[in-house]
Amino acid sequence: MPVDPDLALRQAAITRAQELSAAYDELVPLSALRAGFEFRGSRISFGSFYKGIHRPKEMRGPAALTLMTASEKPGMARPYEDEIDIDGGAILYHYRAGAVEQPDNRALEAAHNLQSPLIYFKGMAPGQYVVIAPVFVRINDPASRVVLLETGLQGIDTQPGGPVSTPDMRNYALREVRVRLHQQRFRQEVLRAYGQRCTICALRERELVQAAHIVADPSPEGIAAVVNGLALCAIHHLAYDRNLLGIDPTGTVHIARRLRDEHNGPMLREGLQGFHGTAIRKPRLAAEHPDPDRLAVRFGQFESAAA
């Protein structure tokens, strides 16, 4: 198999994409991706993000560097899980619309022939992407206008000759990708339902508002759905997870007695104590209100911790 002449550039691109993923808690804004990455003194683009397949002009070989899928549009929901075949060990990706032989699609075919490591930017919300890298084109099917992408392991699978990790390792990496996409979709749905505001204090700072599970994900009742979620700012999320703050089935906020009895400055007084006995702000749609039964289960844990 011929060696990809752009392997060093790909390694730099994957490293930078993973750094951005870590810096932005896996949901990377388009503004950060548009800055590109540095390679041997030059600034290289991750892509225009107006088309799905990108090969920078600085590359010497014919293969693409990045793939992109836009976020789903309102009213046209596309379940991410349906695009991931765990049994088959692959992610389904569609060719760009138009002639199969157009340059972008030829770049995808070249990535298959060279077994080049690629970066897949998966749109989760307008202007926000999850990084999946490295991925490889395992099967190229021009007749069906699709390719099957195989996930690899960073470092291990960015050497010459394509992926070298074991199939079990790559399948585990794919399962992790599905979990990441699942959780990010949950986050987007919960924050949308709550208008991007903390349900307790109404804070609307995007970087500080998070999606919290009412009942933990591993539990049978811990589904990743809006009715099992709450939009909470970072401090209220942490307090909720540590059973320092509870929400009963009616939506009333309870602060643990030991915190209510403390005197430790304005943050404690105004950030926690002041919300004891107040009602949470629920989503506008009744169908998206937090499930009282799940709130009851979680509130029972809060009461047991306080006993």
N, C-alpha and C positions, 0 to 999 in steps of 0.2 A: 504494500500500500504506500503511495507517495506521501511524503511528510508535508504538512501544512506550513508554508513559509511564514505565516503570520502567528505562529503559536505563541511567541513571546508577547505580542500585542494582545492576544486573547487572554493570556494569563493576567496581564496588567488590568484589562477591562473587567474581568471576573472579580479580581481582588477589590477593585474600587467599588463595583456594584454591591458586593457583600458588605463592604465598609458602610456604604450608605444605608443598606438594609438594617444593619445593627444600630446606626445612629438615629434612624427614624422609626425604631420599633417595628420594622418589617413593612411599613407602609410608606414608601418613598414618594415625595412630591415631585411633580414634573419639573418644577423649578430647579431642584437639585440634580435631576438627571440631565437636564439641558446643559449643565456645566461640563458634561463629558468627563473624560479622564486624561491623565497625563501619561505620555509614553515617549521616552527618549527626547524630552524637551519640547514635545509638541502636544497640543491639546486636540484630542480625538473625540468625535461626536458619538454618543450612544444611539443616535437616530433622530429623525425629525418628529417621530411620534404621530405623524399624519398617515403613515403607511406601516404595514406590518413587518416588513423584512428590510433590514438595513445592512449595507456593506460600505464602510467608510472609504473615501477616495484614497486614503493613505495606505490601504492594504495592498499587498503585492499579489496575493492569491485571489481566486475567483469566489471563495465561499463567503456567505453572510456572516455577520458578527452577532447581530441581535434580532430577536423576534418580538413582536408586540401584539397584544390583544386588547382592544378597548374595553372599558367597563360596560356592563349591561345598561340598557336604556330603560327608563321607567315604562312599565307596561309591557316590556319585552324581556321578562326575566329569563336568564339562562343559567340553569343549575351547574355550578362548577364541577360538582362531583360526577356529572354525566360525561365530562370531558376527560376524566381520569379512569383508566382501566387498570385496577390493581391486579387482577388476575393476569392480564396481558402485560403488565409492567410498563405501561406507556401513557403518554398524554397525547390526545388528538389535537392536531393543529391544521387549519385549513390553508390552502394556497391563497395567495392574493387573487382577487377577482381579475378576470381578463385572460389573455392568452397564457397557456402553460409555459410557453417558451420565452416570455418576457424576462428582462434582466433580473428582477427580484426573485422570480421563481427558479431561474437558472442558478442563482446564488444559493438557494436552498438545496437544489440538487447537488451542487458542488460540495456543500457542507456534508451531505450524505456520503459522497464518494470519498472525501478526505477524512471523514469521521472527526470533523472539527468541533471543538467545544463551543457552544453557543450560550448566549444569555437570553432568557425568556422573561420579558416584562409583562406581567399579567395585570390588566387594569381591574381595580376593585371599586373605584369611584372616580368621578371626573377628576383628572389630574393627579391620581394616586395609583401607585403600582407596587405589586409584590415582585421581588426578584427571585427567579428560579434559575440557578446556575451551579455547575454547568449542565447543559442538556445536549443530547446528541440526536441526530436524525437516524433512527434505527431502521425505519421502513419509509421509502419514498414511493408514493402511489399516484403518479400524475393522472392516471385514468379516473381515479376517484377524487382527484384534486385535494388530497390530504397527505400529511406525513405523520408518523408516529414518533414522538419524542421520548427518549429514555433519559431519566435523571442520572447524573453522575455525582461523584464526591469531589469537593473542591480539593485541589492539591494532588490527590491520588489520580484523578481522571482528567488532568489537564496536561499530561505528558504526551509525547509523540505516540501515534498509533491508536488513538481512540481510548475508550474506557477500559481500565484494567482491573477495577474492583470486581468482586464476585457478584453474581446475579442477586444473591440474597441481600447484599449490602445496598445494591441499587434499588431493589424493591422496597427495602426499608426507607430509603431516601424518598421514594415516591409516596409512601404512606405519610411521611412527615410533611411532604408538600400538600397533600390533601387535607391534613389537619390544619396546616397554616392557612390555606385558602378558606376552609370551613370557618375558622375562628375570625378571620378578617371579614368574611361576609356577615357573620353574626354581629361584629362590631359596627359595620356600616348600617345594618338594618336597625340596630338598637339606637344608635346616635341619630339616625334619620327620624325615627318614631318620637324621640324626645326633643327634637328640634336642636340638636347639638348642645343642649343645656344639661347641667347637673340636675337631677330630679329633686335634690334637697336644697341646694343653695342658688340654683339658676346660673352658675358660672358658665360662660359660653366661650372660653378660651380653648380653641381646637387642640392645642398641645397638652391640655390638662384635663380634658374630659374623656373618660374611658367607658367601655362597655363591661359591666360586671354581670356575672351569672348569679341568679338568685340561689338555685341549687347547683352545686358543682357539676362540671361536665361529666366526670366519670360515673356519677350517680344515675340510676335508671330514669329519674325525673329530670336530669340535667341536660335537656335538649338545647341545642343552639338555635333558639327561636326567640322572637321579641318578648313573648309572654314570660319567658324565663330570664329576662334581662332587665337591667337598670342602667341608665346613664348616670355616672357618678364622677365627680371631680376626683383628682388623685388622692386627696386627704380623706374624703369620705369613702372612697373605694377601699383604701387601706384599712380604715376604721371598721368598715363592714366585714372585710375578710378576717380581721382579727377579733371579731365579736365585741368590739368596743361601741359599735353602733348597730342597732337592729331596726327592722321595719316590720310592723305587725301586719296581719292580713287586711286591715282597713287602710293601710298606707300611712300609718302614723309612725313618726320617727322616735326612737328611744335611744338615749345615750346611757351607757353603763354607769351605774351609781358611783363607782370609784372615780370616774372622770367628772361627774357632776359635783362631787365633793371636793375636788382639787381647786387650788387657786394658783394658776400658773400663767398669768398674763392674758392679753387680748386675743391671741390666736385660739387658745382653748375656750375662752369665754364666748367669743363671737363665731368661731369656726365649728365648734361642736356643741358646747353646753346650750347655746342660744337656740338650737334647733330641736331640743328635746320637746316632744309633744306637738310638733308641727306636722303638717300633712305634706306628703311628697306631691310633686307636680306630675300628673299622669299624661300619657300620650293623648292626642286629640281623638284618635279612633278608639272606641271601646274595645274592639277586637285585639288591640295591641296593649291593653292595660296589663300590668303585672298580675299573674295568676295568683289569686288569694290562697289556693291550696299550697302552692310552692312557697309563697311568703310565709305561710304558717309553719311549714317544715323548717325553713331557714330561721324563722324567729324562735322556734323551739331550741335550736342550737345556741342562739344568742342568750336565751334565758338560762340554759344549762351552764353556759360558760360563766354567767354572772352569779350563779348560785354559790 
